[in-house]
Amino acid sequence: MRVQNKGLLRRPARSISQAPSRFWTADLEAPRKQRHTVKRIFERLLDEHDADEISYQMVRGYVATRREEIRIEVGRGVVEVFVPQTHKPGAEAEVDFGDVTVRLAGELVTCYLFAVRLSYSGKAVHRIFASAGQEAFFEGQLLDEFAAEREASPGAQNSD
């Protein structure tokens, strides 16, 4: 059984962090197929910097972190954005149909699940219909309107 020193894997070797990052920054301008792979970076470290004390896994972990840092430094990093959504009570809902297989009187029957999710509260209403036709949609819409009215009225009691 081979035992690895976990401390070495967490901390980049001195030769990795001191290696010039010019080929990583140059990769930002290079076509996708011409960029350095981790294998090529590892080979260059061995050949050009005599980094015999490092392993491929160490280089792979370091490059994964360092590439993202370089992208952020030059303003090309992935920007995380959060857009808060506001919904008025009872004003919006999401509606969908989905197939459901149920055992009815001993037989497997395909029915259709009508699902409504109110955008303001996140509450959902589900009903199963024999078809996904217009009649089922209209009946489901009545359920949706009832739920939306209950959501919009401030004094409505929750019967769930």
Buried (B, 14 or more C-beta within 10 A) or exposed (E): EEEEEEEBBEEBBEBBEEBEBEBBEEBEEEEEEEBBEBEEBBBBBBEEBEBEEBBEEBBBBBBEEBBEEBBEEEEEEEEEEEEEEEBEBBEEBEEEBEEEEEEEEEEEEEBBBBBBBBBBBEBEBEBEBEEBEEEBBEEBBEBBEEBBEBBBEEEEEEEE
